[in-house]
């Protein structure tokens, strides 16, 4: 009986940020879609499809992080908190880098 109470109290103490992160990761997995890797004639086609899938997932994660950081910036500006404002700007910059990473890598390796 005591063990059951402890488990219930642990569930109640689950932090809000953990729930948000879990929800975001679930949304990314659900909304990422599928990409079938058929290699009928070209053996590299399957690898290219996998590359496109991974690039799409990374771009989506960067976009979500960018949006989350923009919301954090709004909250920090409203509260007039300079530390949180600088963290939000750093998050926005990181989100832009993550969202644009597939295009940058594609440009570096000379793809089209």
Biotite code that builds the C-alpha atoms (Angstrom):
import biotite.structure as struc

atoms = struc.array([
    struc.Atom([0.000, 0.000, 0.000], chain_id="A", res_id=1, res_name="UNK", atom_name="CA", element="C"),
    struc.Atom([2.838, 2.353, 0.876], chain_id="A", res_id=2, res_name="UNK", atom_name="CA", element="C"),
    struc.Atom([4.549, 1.540, -2.410], chain_id="A", res_id=3, res_name="UNK", atom_name="CA", element="C"),
    struc.Atom([1.389, 2.445, -4.342], chain_id="A", res_id=4, res_name="UNK", atom_name="CA", element="C"),
    struc.Atom([1.237, 5.845, -2.609], chain_id="A", res_id=5, res_name="UNK", atom_name="CA", element="C"),
    struc.Atom([4.886, 6.497, -3.472], chain_id="A", res_id=6, res_name="UNK", atom_name="CA", element="C"),
    struc.Atom([4.264, 5.687, -7.143], chain_id="A", res_id=7, res_name="UNK", atom_name="CA", element="C"),
    struc.Atom([1.275, 8.036, -7.237], chain_id="A", res_id=8, res_name="UNK", atom_name="CA", element="C"),
    struc.Atom([3.289, 10.827, -5.657], chain_id="A", res_id=9, res_name="UNK", atom_name="CA", element="C"),
    struc.Atom([6.089, 10.314, -8.213], chain_id="A", res_id=10, res_name="UNK", atom_name="CA", element="C"),
    struc.Atom([3.595, 10.675, -11.052], chain_id="A", res_id=11, res_name="UNK", atom_name="CA", element="C"),
    struc.Atom([2.249, 13.890, -9.554], chain_id="A", res_id=12, res_name="UNK", atom_name="CA", element="C"),
    struc.Atom([5.759, 15.309, -9.205], chain_id="A", res_id=13, res_name="UNK", atom_name="CA", element="C"),
    struc.Atom([6.564, 14.902, -12.913], chain_id="A", res_id=14, res_name="UNK", atom_name="CA", element="C"),
    struc.Atom([7.806, 18.300, -14.038], chain_id="A", res_id=15, res_name="UNK", atom_name="CA", element="C"),
    struc.Atom([6.044, 20.390, -16.641], chain_id="A", res_id=16, res_name="UNK", atom_name="CA", element="C"),
    struc.Atom([9.139, 20.707, -18.840], chain_id="A", res_id=17, res_name="UNK", atom_name="CA", element="C"),
    struc.Atom([9.497, 16.909, -18.943], chain_id="A", res_id=18, res_name="UNK", atom_name="CA", element="C"),
    struc.Atom([5.914, 16.634, -20.163], chain_id="A", res_id=19, res_name="UNK", atom_name="CA", element="C"),
    struc.Atom([6.491, 19.305, -22.798], chain_id="A", res_id=20, res_name="UNK", atom_name="CA", element="C"),
    struc.Atom([9.700, 17.654, -24.029], chain_id="A", res_id=21, res_name="UNK", atom_name="CA", element="C"),
    struc.Atom([7.978, 14.275, -24.170], chain_id="A", res_id=22, res_name="UNK", atom_name="CA", element="C"),
    struc.Atom([5.092, 15.773, -26.111], chain_id="A", res_id=23, res_name="UNK", atom_name="CA", element="C"),
    struc.Atom([7.405, 17.500, -28.585], chain_id="A", res_id=24, res_name="UNK", atom_name="CA", element="C"),
    struc.Atom([9.400, 14.352, -29.219], chain_id="A", res_id=25, res_name="UNK", atom_name="CA", element="C"),
    struc.Atom([6.179, 12.372, -29.726], chain_id="A", res_id=26, res_name="UNK", atom_name="CA", element="C"),
    struc.Atom([4.936, 14.984, -32.191], chain_id="A", res_id=27, res_name="UNK", atom_name="CA", element="C"),
    struc.Atom([8.205, 14.841, -34.128], chain_id="A", res_id=28, res_name="UNK", atom_name="CA", element="C"),
    struc.Atom([8.003, 11.067, -34.404], chain_id="A", res_id=29, res_name="UNK", atom_name="CA", element="C"),
    struc.Atom([4.368, 11.092, -35.479], chain_id="A", res_id=30, res_name="UNK", atom_name="CA", element="C"),
    struc.Atom([4.618, 13.995, -37.925], chain_id="A", res_id=31, res_name="UNK", atom_name="CA", element="C"),
    struc.Atom([7.918, 13.040, -39.520], chain_id="A", res_id=32, res_name="UNK", atom_name="CA", element="C"),
    struc.Atom([6.172, 10.720, -41.961], chain_id="A", res_id=33, res_name="UNK", atom_name="CA", element="C"),
    struc.Atom([7.632, 7.762, -43.728], chain_id="A", res_id=34, res_name="UNK", atom_name="CA", element="C"),
    struc.Atom([10.074, 7.425, -46.572], chain_id="A", res_id=35, res_name="UNK", atom_name="CA", element="C"),
    struc.Atom([10.345, 4.104, -48.355], chain_id="A", res_id=36, res_name="UNK", atom_name="CA", element="C"),
    struc.Atom([13.827, 3.169, -49.469], chain_id="A", res_id=37, res_name="UNK", atom_name="CA", element="C"),
    struc.Atom([13.308, 1.215, -52.687], chain_id="A", res_id=38, res_name="UNK", atom_name="CA", element="C"),
    struc.Atom([16.369, 0.705, -54.821], chain_id="A", res_id=39, res_name="UNK", atom_name="CA", element="C"),
    struc.Atom([14.993, -0.707, -58.064], chain_id="A", res_id=40, res_name="UNK", atom_name="CA", element="C"),
    struc.Atom([17.681, 0.387, -60.484], chain_id="A", res_id=41, res_name="UNK", atom_name="CA", element="C"),
    struc.Atom([20.147, 2.509, -58.550], chain_id="A", res_id=42, res_name="UNK", atom_name="CA", element="C"),
    struc.Atom([21.659, 1.003, -55.389], chain_id="A", res_id=43, res_name="UNK", atom_name="CA", element="C"),
    struc.Atom([22.374, 4.499, -54.059], chain_id="A", res_id=44, res_name="UNK", atom_name="CA", element="C"),
    struc.Atom([18.692, 5.502, -54.255], chain_id="A", res_id=45, res_name="UNK", atom_name="CA", element="C"),
    struc.Atom([17.900, 3.865, -50.939], chain_id="A", res_id=46, res_name="UNK", atom_name="CA", element="C"),
    struc.Atom([20.712, 5.741, -49.218], chain_id="A", res_id=47, res_name="UNK", atom_name="CA", element="C"),
    struc.Atom([19.581, 8.995, -50.808], chain_id="A", res_id=48, res_name="UNK", atom_name="CA", element="C"),
    struc.Atom([16.025, 8.429, -49.552], chain_id="A", res_id=49, res_name="UNK", atom_name="CA", element="C"),
    struc.Atom([17.341, 7.719, -46.066], chain_id="A", res_id=50, res_name="UNK", atom_name="CA", element="C"),
    struc.Atom([19.426, 10.896, -46.253], chain_id="A", res_id=51, res_name="UNK", atom_name="CA", element="C"),
    struc.Atom([16.318, 12.902, -47.205], chain_id="A", res_id=52, res_name="UNK", atom_name="CA", element="C"),
    struc.Atom([14.367, 11.388, -44.313], chain_id="A", res_id=53, res_name="UNK", atom_name="CA", element="C"),
    struc.Atom([17.059, 12.202, -41.765], chain_id="A", res_id=54, res_name="UNK", atom_name="CA", element="C"),
    struc.Atom([17.423, 15.724, -43.174], chain_id="A", res_id=55, res_name="UNK", atom_name="CA", element="C"),
    struc.Atom([13.679, 16.277, -42.864], chain_id="A", res_id=56, res_name="UNK", atom_name="CA", element="C"),
    struc.Atom([13.654, 15.093, -39.266], chain_id="A", res_id=57, res_name="UNK", atom_name="CA", element="C"),
    struc.Atom([16.577, 17.351, -38.363], chain_id="A", res_id=58, res_name="UNK", atom_name="CA", element="C"),
    struc.Atom([14.941, 20.346, -40.046], chain_id="A", res_id=59, res_name="UNK", atom_name="CA", element="C"),
    struc.Atom([11.655, 19.692, -38.243], chain_id="A", res_id=60, res_name="UNK", atom_name="CA", element="C"),
    struc.Atom([13.426, 19.403, -34.892], chain_id="A", res_id=61, res_name="UNK", atom_name="CA", element="C"),
    struc.Atom([15.290, 22.656, -35.559], chain_id="A", res_id=62, res_name="UNK", atom_name="CA", element="C"),
    struc.Atom([12.059, 24.414, -36.468], chain_id="A", res_id=63, res_name="UNK", atom_name="CA", element="C"),
    struc.Atom([10.352, 23.216, -33.323], chain_id="A", res_id=64, res_name="UNK", atom_name="CA", element="C"),
    struc.Atom([13.316, 24.309, -31.220], chain_id="A", res_id=65, res_name="UNK", atom_name="CA", element="C"),
    struc.Atom([13.260, 27.687, -32.952], chain_id="A", res_id=66, res_name="UNK", atom_name="CA", element="C"),
    struc.Atom([9.560, 28.144, -32.163], chain_id="A", res_id=67, res_name="UNK", atom_name="CA", element="C"),
    struc.Atom([10.057, 27.069, -28.561], chain_id="A", res_id=68, res_name="UNK", atom_name="CA", element="C"),
    struc.Atom([12.921, 29.552, -28.155], chain_id="A", res_id=69, res_name="UNK", atom_name="CA", element="C"),
    struc.Atom([10.809, 32.333, -29.667], chain_id="A", res_id=70, res_name="UNK", atom_name="CA", element="C"),
    struc.Atom([8.102, 31.658, -27.089], chain_id="A", res_id=71, res_name="UNK", atom_name="CA", element="C"),
    struc.Atom([10.743, 31.674, -24.349], chain_id="A", res_id=72, res_name="UNK", atom_name="CA", element="C"),
    struc.Atom([11.979, 35.032, -25.672], chain_id="A", res_id=73, res_name="UNK", atom_name="CA", element="C"),
    struc.Atom([8.472, 36.471, -25.434], chain_id="A", res_id=74, res_name="UNK", atom_name="CA", element="C"),
    struc.Atom([8.102, 35.238, -21.872], chain_id="A", res_id=75, res_name="UNK", atom_name="CA", element="C"),
    struc.Atom([11.521, 36.632, -20.914], chain_id="A", res_id=76, res_name="UNK", atom_name="CA", element="C"),
    struc.Atom([10.736, 40.018, -22.465], chain_id="A", res_id=77, res_name="UNK", atom_name="CA", element="C"),
    struc.Atom([7.447, 40.171, -20.601], chain_id="A", res_id=78, res_name="UNK", atom_name="CA", element="C"),
    struc.Atom([9.163, 39.389, -17.280], chain_id="A", res_id=79, res_name="UNK", atom_name="CA", element="C"),
    struc.Atom([12.097, 41.759, -18.024], chain_id="A", res_id=80, res_name="UNK", atom_name="CA", element="C"),
    struc.Atom([14.590, 38.982, -17.268], chain_id="A", res_id=81, res_name="UNK", atom_name="CA", element="C"),
    struc.Atom([17.936, 39.664, -18.972], chain_id="A", res_id=82, res_name="UNK", atom_name="CA", element="C"),
    struc.Atom([19.404, 36.206, -18.286], chain_id="A", res_id=83, res_name="UNK", atom_name="CA", element="C"),
    struc.Atom([16.410, 34.406, -19.766], chain_id="A", res_id=84, res_name="UNK", atom_name="CA", element="C"),
    struc.Atom([16.406, 36.823, -22.712], chain_id="A", res_id=85, res_name="UNK", atom_name="CA", element="C"),
    struc.Atom([20.006, 36.003, -23.594], chain_id="A", res_id=86, res_name="UNK", atom_name="CA", element="C"),
    struc.Atom([19.297, 32.273, -23.268], chain_id="A", res_id=87, res_name="UNK", atom_name="CA", element="C"),
    struc.Atom([16.309, 32.669, -25.588], chain_id="A", res_id=88, res_name="UNK", atom_name="CA", element="C"),
    struc.Atom([18.431, 34.475, -28.195], chain_id="A", res_id=89, res_name="UNK", atom_name="CA", element="C"),
    struc.Atom([21.016, 31.697, -27.995], chain_id="A", res_id=90, res_name="UNK", atom_name="CA", element="C"),
    struc.Atom([18.200, 29.155, -28.447], chain_id="A", res_id=91, res_name="UNK", atom_name="CA", element="C"),
    struc.Atom([16.895, 31.016, -31.487], chain_id="A", res_id=92, res_name="UNK", atom_name="CA", element="C"),
    struc.Atom([20.358, 31.033, -33.049], chain_id="A", res_id=93, res_name="UNK", atom_name="CA", element="C"),
    struc.Atom([20.765, 27.318, -32.307], chain_id="A", res_id=94, res_name="UNK", atom_name="CA", element="C"),
    struc.Atom([17.337, 26.569, -33.779], chain_id="A", res_id=95, res_name="UNK", atom_name="CA", element="C"),
    struc.Atom([18.263, 28.392, -36.974], chain_id="A", res_id=96, res_name="UNK", atom_name="CA", element="C"),
    struc.Atom([21.522, 26.464, -37.231], chain_id="A", res_id=97, res_name="UNK", atom_name="CA", element="C"),
    struc.Atom([19.784, 23.130, -36.645], chain_id="A", res_id=98, res_name="UNK", atom_name="CA", element="C"),
    struc.Atom([16.962, 23.923, -39.091], chain_id="A", res_id=99, res_name="UNK", atom_name="CA", element="C"),
    struc.Atom([19.415, 24.962, -41.827], chain_id="A", res_id=100, res_name="UNK", atom_name="CA", element="C"),
    struc.Atom([22.004, 22.242, -41.161], chain_id="A", res_id=101, res_name="UNK", atom_name="CA", element="C"),
    struc.Atom([20.840, 19.847, -43.927], chain_id="A", res_id=102, res_name="UNK", atom_name="CA", element="C"),
    struc.Atom([21.119, 22.563, -46.581], chain_id="A", res_id=103, res_name="UNK", atom_name="CA", element="C"),
    struc.Atom([24.529, 23.657, -45.303], chain_id="A", res_id=104, res_name="UNK", atom_name="CA", element="C"),
    struc.Atom([25.825, 20.074, -45.336], chain_id="A", res_id=105, res_name="UNK", atom_name="CA", element="C"),
    struc.Atom([24.374, 19.533, -48.813], chain_id="A", res_id=106, res_name="UNK", atom_name="CA", element="C"),
    struc.Atom([26.121, 22.700, -50.049], chain_id="A", res_id=107, res_name="UNK", atom_name="CA", element="C"),
    struc.Atom([29.436, 21.653, -48.484], chain_id="A", res_id=108, res_name="UNK", atom_name="CA", element="C"),
    struc.Atom([29.439, 18.174, -50.024], chain_id="A", res_id=109, res_name="UNK", atom_name="CA", element="C"),
    struc.Atom([28.466, 19.606, -53.416], chain_id="A", res_id=110, res_name="UNK", atom_name="CA", element="C"),
    struc.Atom([24.998, 18.149, -53.778], chain_id="A", res_id=111, res_name="UNK", atom_name="CA", element="C"),
    struc.Atom([22.251, 19.822, -55.779], chain_id="A", res_id=112, res_name="UNK", atom_name="CA", element="C"),
])
